[in-house]
Amino acid sequence: MKTMMKSDIFKKERVVVNNPIRFNKEHLLEKKINYDHKGIIGVITDIMLDGVHLVARDLCVTTESYSIEVEHDFTFVKLHIEIEGDNEYCPEDPLEKGIYIPQGHYNLFYFPKIKGVLNYRTKRRKTLEITFTEKYLEQLFYPDLKTTIPLLAEAIANNTTYFMWEKSKSISPKLYILIEDILQCNYTGAIKKAFLESKVVEILSYLFTIINEEENTKINEGLSLSDYDKIIAVDGILKSGFKEKHTLASIAAQVGLNTFKLKKYFKIVFDTTVFNYLTRLRMEYAKQLIAEKDFPVSTVSEELGYKNPQHFTVAFKKTFGYLPSKLKN
């Protein structure tokens, strides 16, 4: 099992990585890498579990956008989550499918063959990648993987490409919490191994419940590409102006939708309401100020427009499940 890469950040030399995805059957193995090379600086955390390989990246890119030619000699099933930044894979063969995962989105996919180019265009990347063996999925969904996730099972059997969604899906508030549980886990040894394994199972159960519900209800029926692009534009408006006061009417007018379609289509694409999504953005910002910059809760509350700090505290706890004061401990 090996990966071959070539890029300007490697001085255009061909880099070969043996056993890039490893799985440990008995003990948790964890490695933290302080990365500083060719203008890419940050921390990469590599964790091996039984049938599962997790990689978390928190990187800042001081160079311009860059690309990596990549080729794998093995197949894999991967859940790729772009918390910040974006990721695009363009296959060398124009007849094969590529995948694009923008900021705040994710997708689960199976590639029988990887040979193409990875493109990165943002100055910051915060990602979580979870790779699974086929055996792990078969055991998890025993006795019948084909019934539980038929399209993926069929793709694996036929050695064809599979995407859980044709267009990568926005990270829902519930999924954000599960991601944070993994990234912020402070346990060690066997306890950490059991905790992470349980969270991986919880994420998969959540995702396959969603896809089965969507297939059953055909929730995406009637959403045109034009309307989808307008909802993605709403995402940009909320992320760039999350401190501002918004109304459904003002947002709808900016993208050319009426409020009924805005509410309906936003729920389809992001699996939550406009204002729940906006609250999540505000609370993520608040958590960063409190945890990383040691801002007082009252100051953060005021900056986000809460007249009563108690209302901010209630919103924070509803979002993350704990009080903001916990971040001070």
Secondary structure, 3 states (H helix, E strand, C coil): CEEEEECHHHCCCEEEEECCCCCCCCCCEEEEEEEEECCEEEEEEEEECCCEEEEEEEEEECCCCEEEEEEECCCEEEEEEEEECCEEEEECCCCCCCEEECCCEEEEEEECCEEEEEEECCCEEEEEEEEECHHHHHHHCCCCHHHHCHHHHHHHHHCCCEECCCCCEECCHHHHHHHHHHHCCCCCHHHHHHHHHHHHHHHHHHHHHHHHHHHHHCCCCCCCHHHHHHHHHHHHHHHHCCCCCCCHHHHHHHHCCCHHHHHHHHHHHHCCCHHHHHHHHHHHHHHHHHHHHCCCHHHHHHHCCCCCHHHHHHHHHHHHCCCHHHHHC
